[in-house]
Amino acid sequence: MELQQKIKAISAAQFDKLLSIRRHLHQHPELSFEEVNTSLYIQEQLRSAGIPFTTGHVKTGIIALIEGKQPSKKTLLLRADMDALPIQEKNEVDYRSKHQGVMHACGHDVHSSIALGAAFILKEIKNEFQGTVKIMFQPGEEVLPGGAALMIKDGVLQNPEVDKAIALHVFPEMEAGKVGFRKGMYMASTDELYITVNGKGGHAAMPERYTNPLIAASAILLEIQNTFMQKEALKGTGGENVPTVVAFGKMEAKGATNVIPDKVELAGTFRTMNEAWRADFHQRLKTLVSAKAKEYGCNAELRVEKGYPFLVNDPDFTEKCMKAANAFLGSACVEELPLRMTAEDFAFISQEVPSCFYRLGTGNAAKGITSGVHTATFNIDESALQTGAGLMAWLAVSELNS
């Protein structure tokens, strides 16, 4: 209990510092794999705190190490992402983005600030926990192939070898001061689907001279809806129902009122939580697309950009983290979460080591802070910075001292 109170006291004392860090990062967002100045700023903060680190991982990535007693006993990874989104901010706040068309609309400025705050706390109490904390600041979470996957290839899980991993994500639907966990399967895999339907263009008034690819493309979309959104199609290899989303958000045909184009391009997403069904779907979709196009005198090609795998929270480790969060925040502030069909590149890490990915409440309905992530008005109740940094540090020492 004494260590818990010490962590809370340090977290409270450094709140103004974290507030300044978060607002600086928010004002200076950088897109995926372009986080040069963001990385330099985080390096400056680590250096000033006397925390050793290496950089140049996947260009802008950083790995910091904080060694406690018996550093080789166990290594825990804390992960934060650094990239922003191509969104023009609409918030009227002093710390709004200074970069036209770029905004921290997914809270990665918050994630990095909280990881720094946890690092500052852990540095101060390094003689009161055993093992090593490795803190990973990664580029490019928002776009394929995902910075986490690239940093794994770069060796982030080695030297020292990582035993377990923790990450968080802002959650505007939850009030600040609360957190949420889910044991087991939590978030979906994600693949990008690109279909090109080729027909024969011509003058719209002469249907005998063209083969309209828009009709074939429309038929393909309807067939996908009817085939893959039926319950019986969503069976895993063990016969279980598998959560699945297939959706197309883009259809481009460069024709005109009286011009039938030669081709139509479709773009969509496929998300699920079963790798066998994921592979099977790719093959079944390819067959469906080709067959349906031929029915309308066209041909079609499917390209699948395979994205992040599903994210799974280790049940035992997540249960320990939930109990630790209950002890730190109180049970009224810890909630269980439902499955999500959104995706997250921390999933790559969750596939390699036992992991816990949890949600940090950042909303405040009374203050009107309710906008969702990936919107131009996303913001947070900044009191969540103190909750986030303190809890992340507590989760780390709770695991390392267990």
N, C-alpha and C positions, 0 to 999 in steps of 0.2 A: 504493500500500500504506500509505503514511503516513496518508492521509485515512481509509482503512478502519479503521486502528488507533485513530485519533482518535475516530471514530464509536463504536467498540466501548467505548472508555474512557468517553466521555460517557454512553453508554447504561448502563454498569455503575454509574457514579457517581450517576445519577438514579433508580436502581431503587427505593429507599425512597420517593421522592417519587411515582413511578408507582404503587407499591403502595398508598399512602395515597389517591391519586386514585381508583384502581379500587375500593377498598373503600368509599369515600364514595359513589361512583355506585351501587355494588351495594346499599348500604343504603337508597338513596333513589330507587328506580325510579319511572318515570312512564310511563303508557300512551301509545300512538301519538297524536301531535298534541296531547299535553298536557304536553310536556317543558319546562315553564316553568322550574322550579328547576334542572333538569339543565342547561339552556341558560345560565342565570345563573352556575352554578358553572363551566362550561367557559369562559365569558367572563372570569370572575375569574382563572382560570389563565392565559389568554392575555394578559390585561392585566398581570398580575404579571411575565410573561416579556417584556413589551415588544413583543408581536406585534400588529400592527394588524389589526383585523377590522371587519366590518359584521354587523349582526344584524337580526332582524325578517323574515328570509326564510322565507316560509310560516310566519309567526308566531314559531317558536322556532329556525329554522335560523340557522347562523353561517357566514360565509365569512372565513377568515383568509388573509393574504398575507405571504409571506416572499420578499423580493427579493434575489437574488444579484447578481453582476456582470452587466452588460448585461441588465437585467431583461426587455427586450422580445424577447430572442432566442428564447425558447421558454417555454411555460407548461405545467406538469404539475399535474394535479389529484390530490389525495389525498382519499379519501372515508371518512367514519365515520358510522355511524348511532347514534341516541341512545335509541330507545324500548325499552320493556320489554313483558312479556307478562302477561296476566291469569291468573297461576299462583301458588298459595300455596307459598312456599318451605318445603322440609322439611330443608334443611341445618342442622346444629347447629354453626354457626360464629359467631364474634364479630361478623362483618360481615353477617349474614343480613339480609334485607329487613325494613325497619321499616314497610312499607306492606302492610296486610292485602290478600291476594289479588293482589299485583302483585310480579313478580320479573324480574330480568335473566336469564331462562332461555335466551336465545339469544346471550349474550355481547356485547351492544352496549355494555355498560359497559367491556368489554375493548377493543373497537374504538375507542371514544372516548379511552380512556386511552392506547392505543398511538399514535393520531394526535396526541394532545397531546405524547407523548414524542418522536415524530419531529419535531414542530414545534420543541420545545425544542432538539433537536440541530441542526436546520437553521438555526435562528436563530443558534446559536453558531458555525456554520461558514459563514455566508452569504457570506463573502469568498472561499470556496473552490469555489463552483459558479456556473455561468452560468444566467441565466434566472430564472423566478419559480415558486415553489411556491404553489399555491392549495389551501387545506385546507377541505373542506366537511363541516360537522357537520349532518346532516340529520334531520328528524323523520320519523316514520311509515313506517318500512320494512316493518312487519309487516302493514299493512292497505292495501287499495285506497283511493285510486288510487296510493299509493306516494309518499313524500316526494321521492324522486329525480326523478320525473316533474314534480312541482310546482316543484321548485327549478330544473329545466331551463327551465320556462316563466318562472320568475322571473329567469332570466339567469345562472345559475351558470357556464355554459360560455362566457360573454362577459365582456369588460372586466376583465382581459385574456382574449382568446380562448384556450381550452384546446386544446392540441395532443394530449395523451395523458392517460390516467387510470389510477389504481391504486387497488385496494381489497383488503381481506382479510376473511376470516371465520374464527372459531374452529373447530377441528376436533378434538373430543374423542376420535375414533377414532385419532388420530395422536399419538404421544408428543411431549411438549413438547421443544423444541429442533429439531424438524423442520418443514418446510414442503412444500406440494404445489402443483404447477402443472398446467394442461392447456392446450394450444394448440388454437385453433379453438372449435367448439361445446362448451359445457360444461354449461349448465343450461337447463332447459325453460321454455317459456312456461307461463302458468297462467291458466285461466279458471274461474270459479265457475258451476256449472250448477244451475238451479232449475226443477223441473218440478212443475206443479200438475195433478193428475188430478181431474176433476169427474165425479161419478156422481149417483146418487139414493139418499139414505139411507133407512133404515127399520128396522123390527123384524126382527132376525135370523131369527126363526121364520117370516117371511113373504117368502121369496125372490122370489115373483111380483110383489112390490110395490117392490123396490129393484133398483138396478144398482150392484153393489159396486165402488167405485173401487180397493180394495186389490188385487183380482184383476187389474185393468187395469194398475195400477202395478207389480205383480210381473211381469207379462208384459213390460212396457216394460223393466224392469231386465234380465230374461233376454235380451231381444232385443238390447239394447245390448251385453251381454256376448258374445253369440254373433256379432254383426255386427262390432263395432269392436275386439274383441280377437283376431280372426282375422288371420293374417299378411297375407293378400291385401288386407285393407282398409287396411293401413298403408303404402301406396305413395305416395311424393311425386310431384310433377309430372314428375320425371325418371325415374320408375319405381323409385326407390330405396326401401328399407325405412326408415321413419321411426320412431324411438322414440316411443311413445305410451302414455299412461296415462289410462284413463277409470274413475273409481271413485265410487261413491255411499256416503256415510257416514251419511246421515240419511234416515229415512222416518217421517213423522208422520201418524197418522190418529187423530183424536180421537173414537173410538168406544168401545165397551165389549163385554163378552162377548155381549151380546144387542142391541147397537146398531151398525148399519152407518152410517158417517159419509157425508156428502155429498162429501167431497174428501180427497185424500191429497196430501201435499207431500213432495217428494224434494229432496235437496241433495247435490251432488257436485262433483267437480273433473275438469278435462280438461287434460292437459299434453302438449306435443309440442315438436318442434324444427324445424318447417317451417311458415312462415307461410301458404303456399298451402294446405297440408293443413289447417291450423288453420281457415281461412275455409271450406273445403269441408266440414269436419266439422260446423261450426255449422249449415250448411244441411241436411246429411244427417240430423243428429240431430233437427232440427225436423220433417222429413218423417217420420222413423221414429216419433217420439213421437206425432204426430197420427194416423198410420195405425194404429198398434197400439192406441191408446185406442179408436178407432172400432170395432175388431174386437170389443170387449167392451162396446159400447153407451155408451161414455164419450167425453168430449172432454178434451184436454190442452193445456196451454200450456207452452212452454219459454222461460225467460229466461236469457240468457247475460250474466254480468258479466265483461267482458273485462279480464283482469289484465295482469301483466307480460309483456313479450316474452321470447324466448329470450336467454340470455346467451352472447355469443361473445367469446372472447379472441383479440385480434389475433395471428396466428401469429408474425410477425417480432418484435413488441414483447415477447410472452410468452417467446420464445426468448432475447431479450436479458436479460429479468428472471431467467430460470432460470440463465443463465450468471453473472449478477451474484450470485444467491443461492448458487451453487456456490462462488464466490470468497469470499463472506462467511462462510458456514456450513460449507463442505466438502460434497463431492458425496454423502457418505453421509447427509446431512441433507436432501437435496432429492429429492422423489419426483414421479413422474408420476401424475396422477389419472384415474380413469375418469369417464365421463359420469354426471351426476346428474339425476334427474327432479324434484328440488326446484327452487324458484324464488327469485328474488332481484331486488329492484328496481334494483340497480346495472345490470341488463340495459338499462334505458333509456339509461344513459350509454354502455354498450358499443355501442349502436346508433348513437351520435352521433360518437364519437371512438375511435381505436384504444385499446384498454383491456387491462389485465391484472388479473384477479380471482383471487387465490390463497388457499390454506388455511394457517392457522397451527396447528400441533400444540399442543394444550393438555391432553392426557391424561397420566396417570401411573398405570399399572396397579399398580405397587408400592405406591403410596399410596392405591389404591382410587378414584382420580379417573377414572371411566370412564363416568359417566352422559351420555346424549345430550342434545343441545339440545332445548328445549321440554319438559323434564321438571323435576319439582319438586326433584330432587337434582343438577341440573347444576352443575358447578363447574369450576375450572381449576387446573392447576399454575401458580402465579403467576410462576414463572421465565419463562414465555412472554411476559410483559410486556417483559422486557429483550430477548429475541430479536426480538419483534415490532417494537418501536420502533427498534432498531438497524437491522434489515433494511429497514424501510420507508424510513428516512432514506437508507440506502445505495442502495436501488433508485432513489430520487429523484435523488440526485447522479450516479449512474451514467448515468441517461438524460439529464439536463441537460448533463452534461459530454461526452456522446458526439457 
